Amino acid sequence: MNQTVLPALPAVQLVRELADVGRQVRAHRKQQGLRIDDAAALISVSVDLLSRLENGAGGIRTDKLLSVLDGLGLALVIAPKDHALLQRLPSGLLADVV
């Protein structure tokens, strides 16, 4: 079986576009050893929705996005750009933010 090796993603990532979220979702799903159809069933979303999210496509409802993140053990954090939490992240993540 041929498996594509994905580059390692940072554990914490500044999201600049939906594709960033999609890469994290795919990486965490694969880390858990879940096929896309199994993950979709466990989270109660369609395979199509999960696939669109992983590929950075738009048109995904916020409640569905939050369900997927929660189902995979991920969290969405919103903070002011100058918040201390963001200041503690590796400098490369914030180079063009503050």
N, C-alpha and C positions, 0 to 999 in steps of 0.2 A: 504494500500500500504506500503510495506517495503522499507524504504530508508536507505542506508548505510550512517552513519555519518563519514565524513572524518576528520582527525585531521587538526587543523588549521595550515596553512602554513605561514611563515613569509611574510610580505608585500614586503620585499626586500630579495632576496636570491642569494647567490653565487652559480653559476651553475658549478657543477663538472662533470655532465654526462647528456645525453639527457633525462634521466628519471626525472631529476630535472625540466626541462622545461615542460615535460609532466604533472607532478603533478600540476604545476602552471596553465597550460592551462586548465586542467580539473577543478581545483578549481574555476578559474575565470569564466569559462563557467557556472558552476553550481550556482555560486553566482548571475549570471545574469538570472537564471531561464531558461536556454536554454537546450533543449535536444540536443544530439549530431547531429542529422539530421537537426534540425533547425539552429544550429550554422554553420554547414558546408554550408548550403544553403545561409545563410546571408553573409558568408565570401567568397563564390564561390570556395570552395574546396570540394573534395569528402569526404563522411563519412569515407571511408577507410583510407584516408590520415589523417584525424583528429583523428581517432581511433589509428592509428599507432603512431602518435605524442604523444597522451595522454598516451600511453603505453610504451613510451621510445624506440620505434623501430627506427632503422636507415633508411637510404635511402630516406630521405625527402629533397627535394630541398630547398635551402636556400631562394629563393624567395617565396616559399609556406609557409615556417616557418615564415618569416617576415609578410606575409599577415595574417596568423592566429593570430600572436601576435598583430598586428595593429587592426584587426577586433574585438579582445576581450579587447582592451584598454591597452595592455601591450607594453613594450618597451624593446629592447635589448640594453644594455649599455656595451661598452668595454672600459676598463681603465687599465693603468699600475697598477700592484699590490701595488705599493707604493703611488698611487694617493690619495690626500686628501679626495676625495669622498669616497673611500673605507675605509679610516682610521676612518671615522665617523660612520661606520656600527657597530652594536653590536659586541663585541669582539668574541663571540662564532662562528660567521660566518667566521671569518678570521683566526682562530686558526692555521691552517696548510698552510696558503697561504704566509704570509710574514715572 
